[in-house]
Amino acid sequence: MATFQNVFQIVLMFFVLVTIHEWGHYYFAKRAGILVREFAIGFGPKLLSFKKGETRYTLRLLPIGGFVRMAGEDPEIVQINPGQRIAVALQGNKVTHIYLNEFEKRSDTIIGLVEQIDLEHDLFVRLDLDGDVQRYPIHPQAMMVSKDRETQIAPWNRQFGSKKVGQRAMAIFAGPLMNFILAFILFVTVVFLAGVPDKVQVQEVSQNSAAVKAGLQKGDIILSVNGEQIGADRNKLTNLIRGSVNQPMVWIIERNQEHLRKEVTPMDKGDGSGLVGVTLMALTRPATVTEGFANGWSTLSGASISILDSFGKLVTLQFKMDDLGGPVRIVEFTSEQVKAGLPYYINWAALMSLYLGIFNLLPFPALDGSRLVFLLFEAVRGKPVDPNRESMVHFVGFAMLMLLMIAVTYNDILRLIKG
C-alpha cells in the first residue's frame, strides 16, 4: 500500500506541475482568441483522448512534459488546390464540413471541383458543379474531414501569428508564470503546515562533551547565552559557541517548565573554534498569515537564486555528470520526500514547480524562453522571423534536450546499479 501511495503521489506531482504550466499557455491563448487545437500532458502515443469545444485533451505515454498546440504554430490543415475534387456539407447557406475523400460515404453533400478557395481571410469556396460555378461562404469553425479525421479550420484571426506581440508573449510566458504562482502557494502552505521556528532545543548530546560536563540534556530549550536572547536563531548560538573556545559561557535553559542556569565551556574543535557537543533542532509554532506569506516569499526568493546559480554552473561547464539528475533521480528523490512526510513532499513539489518555471524561461531553443527571444526580436525589427527557420531552431533544440535527458537518465541508472 505504501508503494502504491508513493507512485500515486509521484504521478500526481508530475501531473499537477505540467498541467498548471500548460493551463497558463492555454488560458491566455484562449483569452487572446487563438484556436487551441490540443492540450496534451506527456509526449508520444495517446493513452487517453477526448474533445471538448474546440480543443482536444490528451494524455500521452511519455511523462516528460506537455504542450498546447495553437493554430498557426505548426503547418496547418492539408492544402486544397484549384482543380481538386471535394465535397461540402451546408448548414443554412454556409459550408460546415469540407470532405477530401471517400465521397461515396458522404450523404447530403455537394461534390465539385475547386475553382478558388480561401480558408484564412475571406472564407469562401467556388465550386464547379458540372459546369455550374457556385460560390459558398465557409463557416469560421468549419471542419476539414479526411478519412474520418476532423480538423477545424483556423481563420487568420484565430491563428497565433495574427495576434499582437504582447498577446503572443503573454501566452508563452504564462506557462512559467503559473509555475511561479504554484510554487509560492505551496511554499506558503508548507509554512502553515510546519509552523515557524520559535525556540532552539537540544536534540542530542554527545558523550564526553562539554555539554555533558555542563549538565545539558536532550530536550533542553536554550533561552539565552551570556545574556543574549537566542529565540529561534541557531546560527547565532553556533557563532557564540565557535567564538568562545575554553571560555565559560552562561546558558539559561528551560527544562520541565523550569529555568536553569548552566555554565558551559566549549572545547577546542581543533581549528581554533569552539565545540559544545550538541545537536540542535528548531521548535516551531503556528504561523500567522503575515508570517506565512513572508516566509513563503523568502523561501521562493532564496530557492530561485540557488536554481539560477546551478544553471550558471551548467552554462560555464562547472559540473560533473553526477551533478545532473534526470527523471530517474527525480522519481527517487520524490519517493524519499513522500516518505518523509507531507510538508517535505509539498516543499519538494514547490521546488520542482519553481525549477520548471525557471528552466522554461532559459533562452534555449525549444523552451519558452527561446520563443520569447524570437518575439522580442520581432518587436525590435518590426517583422517576424521566418517561421520555417524558427521551427528548425526549436526542433534542433528539442533534439538536443532529448539527447541530454537520455544521457542523464543512463547515468542515473548506472548509479543505481552500482549503488
N, C-alpha and C positions, 0 to 999 in steps of 0.2 A: 504493500500500500504506500509506503514511504517513497519507494522508487517511482511509482506511478504519479504521486504528488509532485516529485521533483521534475519529472518530464513535463507534466502539465504546466507547472509554473515557469519552466524554461520556455516552452512553446508560447505561453501566454505573454511573457515579456517581449519575445520577438514580435508576436502578432500586434501587440499594442504599440510598440515603438515604430514599427513600419507603417501601421495603419494611420497613426496620428500624423506621421510625416506626409504620407501620400494624400491624406484628407486635406492637409493645408494646400497642396497643389490643386486638388480637386475643387475645393470651396472657392478659392479666388479665381480659378479658371472659369467656373460656372458664373461667378459674380460678374466677370468681365464679358460674359456672353459667348465664351468659347465652347464649342461642342466637345465634350469629353467622351471619347469612344469607349475607353476601357479603364477601369480601376482595378489594378492587379496587385496581389500580395504574393511575392515569390516570382521566380522565373521558370522557364521550361514548360513542359506539358501541363495542361489544365487538369486539376483534380476536381474542381467544383466550379460551376459557371451558371450565372443567371442574369437576366436583363431586367432592369427597372428603368422606365423612362427612356432616355436616350443612351444610357450608359450600361455597358456590360461589366458585371463584377465577377472577378475570377480569383480563385485560389490555385496557385501553381506549385509544382513539385519541389523546386529548389528553394529552400528558405534563405536566400542571400540578398534580400531586398524586396523591392516592389517598383511599380511605375504607374503613372497616369498618362494614358495616351490621348493627346489632344489632336483635334483635326488640324491638318496643315503641318504638323511636325514631321510626319512620315509621308511617303508617297501616298497620294490619295487614291480613291477608287479607280477601277480599271477605266482607261481612256476609251471613249466612244468616238469613232471616226465617221466622217461622211461616207455614205455607201454601205454602212454596216446595218445588218438586219436586226431589229429589236422589236419587242412587244411592250406596250404600255397599258396600264390599268388606270382608269379615270374615276375620280370621285367628284361629282359635280362637273366642272369643266377643267379640273387640274389633274395632272399626272401624279399619282401617288406611288406607283411602282414601275420600275423600268426593268424588264426581263431581257437578259443577254443570251439565253439559250433555252433549250427544251420547250420550244413554243407550243408543241402539241399538248403539253400538260397544262397550258395556261388557258383558262376559260374567261370569257368576258373581257378579252383584251383586244387591242388594235395592233396589228402587225404591219410594219412598213420599213422602208429604207430611210436611213437618216440623211437628210439634206443639210441640216445645220442643228447644232445643239450647244447650249450654254448652261452649265451646272453651277456656275460660281457667281455670275453677276446678273444677267437679265432673266435667267431661269426659264428657258423655253426650249422646245424641240420642234423642228419642222420635219414632218414625215411624208415620204412619197408613198401613197397608198394606191398602187397600180395606176400611176399617172395623175392621181388626185392629191395635190400637196396641201397638207393641213398643218396649221401651227397650233401647238398646245402649250399653255403655261405649265410650269412644273412647280409642285408644292415644295416649299423650302425644307420640308422634312421628308421628302420622297425617299423611297428605298430602292437601291440598286440590288438586283437579285441575280445571282449566278449559281446554278446548281443548288438551289435552296439555301444559299448563304446570302443573308441580307446585310447590306451596308448602307447606312444613312448617308445621303449626300451632304456635303458641307459647303453651303454658300460662302462667299468670301468673307462676309461679316461674321461668320461663325468660326473662322479659322484663326489659329494662334497668331499668324503673321499679320492679320488685319488690325490687331489691337495696338494701342499706343505703347511705346517702350515702357512707360511706367506700369501699365497694366500687366504686360508680359513679365516684367521684372518681379512684380509682386506675386504673380502666380508661381514663379520659380523660387523666390525667397521664402514663400510661405511654408514650404516643407520644413526647412531647418528651423524657422521661427516656431512652428508648433512643437518641435523637439525641445527648444529652449524653454518654452512655456511649461511643457510637461515636466521637464527636469526641475524647474523651480517649484512647481506644485508638489512634486514628490519629495524634494529636499525639505520643504516646509512640513509635509506630512511626517517625515522622519523625526523632525524636532518635536512635534506634538506627541508622537509615539514614544520616543526615547526620553523626552524631557531635556532640560538644560542642566549643565554642571552646576552644582551648588556648593559642595564641600569635597575635600580631599580625604580619602580614607586609606589606611594601611591594609593592603590585600594579603601580602605575605611578608614574613620576617625571616631573613637568612640566619642560619646558625653561626655562632661565634662572631656575630657582627656587633657594631656599635649600638645598633637598635636593641639587641638582646641585653647588652650591658646596661642600657638606659632604662630597660623595663618596658619597652614598647611591645604591643601585642597586635595580632591580627584583629581588625575591626576598629582600631582606634581612629577617631576623627581628629585631624590636625587643624586646630583653630588659628594659632599664631606661632611665630618663631621670632625670638628676640624682639618681641613687641610688634612685629609686623603681621597684620591680618593676612591669612593665606586664602581664605574663601575657596574658590574653585580653581585657583591658579597653580597647577602642578609645576609649570615651568619656573615660576617664582620660587617655589620651595626647592626645586632642584638646583637652581642657581645659588641660593643661600647655602645649601649644603656643600656645593663644589668650592665655594669661596671661604669655607671655614675649616680647613684641614687642621686637626689637632686643637681646635678652639671650641671650648664648651658653648653650646647653644641652649637657650631656654625655650622648650616647646610646651605650649599649652594644648592639651588634648582633651577630647571628650570620650569617656568610656562609661557605658551603662548610665548615661544621662548625668554623669558627674564630670566636673572639670578638674583635670590633674595637671600638675607641673612636673615636667621631666627634663633632666639635663642630659643632652645628647652631644657627644664629642665625635665628629666624623673622623674616620681613619683615612690615611693617605691611600688613594687609589693606585698609586704608582706613577702617576703622571702629574702630580702636584695638585690634583683636585680631590675634594672630599668625597667619602663614601660612607653611608649610614647602614645600608643593607636592608632596605625595604622596597617592596613593590607597591606602587601607588595606584589607586583607581579613583574615578570620579563618582561621587554620589549625585544623583540628579533629582530635580523636582519638576512638576508640571510647568510647561512654558506658557507664558502669557501670549496673547495674539501678536503683540508687537515683537516679542522675542522670537516667536515662530517665524514671522516674515523676515525679520532682520537676520537671524541665524541662517535661514534658508538662502537668502541673498548672498550672505557672506560665504557660505559653502559653494554656491554656484560660481561666484567670482574666483575663489581660490582654485576650484577644480578646473575652471576654464583656463586659467593661467598655466596650470600644470599640464593640461592637454596640449595647449599651444606650444609649450616648451618641448614636449615629446615629439610633436610634429616638426619642430625646428631641428631637433637632432636627427630626425629621419631625412629631412631635406639635405642636411650637411653631412649625411652618412656617418654620424657619430652613434652607431648602434651595431649590435650583433644580431644574427638571425634569431637567437633565442630570446631577444628582447621583444620580438614581434609575436603577436598572438592572433590566430585565426578563429574560425568557427569552433574548432575542437576545444581550444583553450577557453574560449568564451563560455561554452557549454559546461566545461569542467569547473570553472570558477563560479559560474552562476549556481551550479549544484551546491557548491560549498556555502554560498550565501543563503540559499534556501534552507539548508540545514542549520545555519547559524541563528536564524530567526527572522521574523517579519521585518523589523527595522533594517537589518542588514540587506535583506532582499530588495526592499524598496529603495534603499540608498544606492545599491548597485544598479538597479533599473534607472534611477535618475542619472547616474554617471554614464550609463550606456546611451541614454537619450541625448545627453549633452554631447557626448563623443560623436554620435551620429549627426547631430546638427552642425557641429564644428567641422567634422570631416567633409560633409557635403558642401560646405562653403569654400573649401580649398579650390584654388583656380587650376584644377587638374582636369584634363579632358574627360568627358562623360559625367562629371559631377556638376551639381547645381552651380557651384562657384564659377566653373568654366563658362557655363551658359550665361551667367550674369556678366562675365567679362565680355562676351560677344555682344550682349545688349548694350553695355557701356560703350563699346567700340562703335556700335551703330549710332548711338546717341551723339557721339562726338563727330563722326564723319557724315552724319545725316542720311545714310542709307545702309540697309542691312548687308551683312556678309553673304556671299553666295551660299545658299542653303546646302548645296551638294558638298562644298568644301567643309562647311561646319559639321555636317553629318559625318564626313570622313574622319575629321579630328576626333569627334566623340567616339566613333567606332574604334579607332586605334587606342584611345584612352581606356575604353571599356575592356578591350582585349588585354591591355597591359595590367589592368586591375585584376582580371580573372587569372592571369599568369601568376601575379603576386600572391593571390589568395591560394592558388594551388600549391605554390612553393611553401607558403607559411603553414598550410594545412598538413602537407607532407612532413614538415619539420616537427609539427606538434605530435603527429602520430609516431614518429621515430622517438620523440622524447618520452611518450607514454610507454612505448615498447621497452626502452632502455631503463625506464623507471627514474 
